[in-house]
Amino acid sequence: MGSGSTGLQDKPRGGVRRQLDQLVREIAKFGAVGGLGTLVNFAVSNLLWHTTNLQAVRANVIATVVAIAFNYVGFRYFTYRERDKTGRTRELTLFLAFSAVGLVIENGVLYTAIYGFGWDSSLQRNLFKVFGIGLGTLFRFWSYRSWVFRTLPAREAVVGAESILQEATRRRRDQRVHR
């Protein structure tokens, strides 16, 4: 009885499966934007390291800030485009605050490697940059999905869906009248 597609036991599994599928899609989108942001981060930091006299960590902070700006656009308009869009000031403030924590994590690792252990070759900088970005990314993923790009409450999602259906119905009626 529970093994058929109409069994009561299948409903919870379907909900869990749907949530897991949504999480996998979210992680993939987050990873795509984050991957491009990481490329931006590496390109800017290496450009600054090799063409300026800026200290390594200062140059890396600049690169991280550029990547944060790039990532906000990608997260808002790609990864989390269907999420709550009210309260953009709140969203941007939280995004910048949590991004700043991620920046401290990333650059703290680099700072410790360079000034704590003397590991300052180009290869060592980039390796510790990868490690710092990895730690920062774990924090950012959790904080962005939990606090910044919140899901719409179920009631708002239903009202939004109903308004879309009502608009589509109205348009069909208007098209019939004009024919």
Residue pairs with C-beta under 8 A, 6 or more apart in sequence:
1 7
2 8
2 9
2 10
4 10
26 79
26 145
27 141
29 78
29 79
30 75
30 79
30 141
30 144
30 145
32 74
32 78
32 79
33 71
33 74
33 75
33 78
33 79
34 71
34 137
34 140
36 70
36 74
37 67
37 68
37 70
37 71
37 74
38 67
38 133
40 63
40 66
40 67
40 70
41 63
41 64
41 66
41 67
41 129
41 133
42 63
42 126
42 129
43 63
44 62
44 63
44 66
44 67
45 59
45 60
45 62
45 63
45 64
45 125
45 129
46 122
46 126
48 54
48 59
48 60
48 62
48 63
49 56
49 59
49 122
49 125
50 122
52 59
54 62
56 110
56 114
56 120
56 125
57 107
57 110
57 111
57 114
57 115
60 106
60 107
60 110
60 125
60 129
61 103
61 107
64 103
64 106
64 107
65 103
68 96
68 99
68 102
68 103
71 99
72 92
72 95
72 99
75 95
75 144
75 149
76 91
76 149
79 149
80 144
80 145
80 149
82 152
83 149
83 150
83 151
83 152
84 149
84 150
84 151
84 152
84 156
91 148
91 149
94 143
94 147
94 148
95 144
95 148
98 139
98 140
98 143
98 144
98 147
98 148
99 140
101 139
101 143
102 136
102 137
102 139
102 140
103 136
105 132
105 135
105 136
105 139
106 129
106 132
106 133
106 135
106 136
107 132
108 132
109 128
109 129
109 131
109 132
109 135
110 125
110 128
110 129
110 132
112 128
113 119
113 120
113 124
113 125
113 128
114 120
114 125
114 128
119 125
119 128
152 160
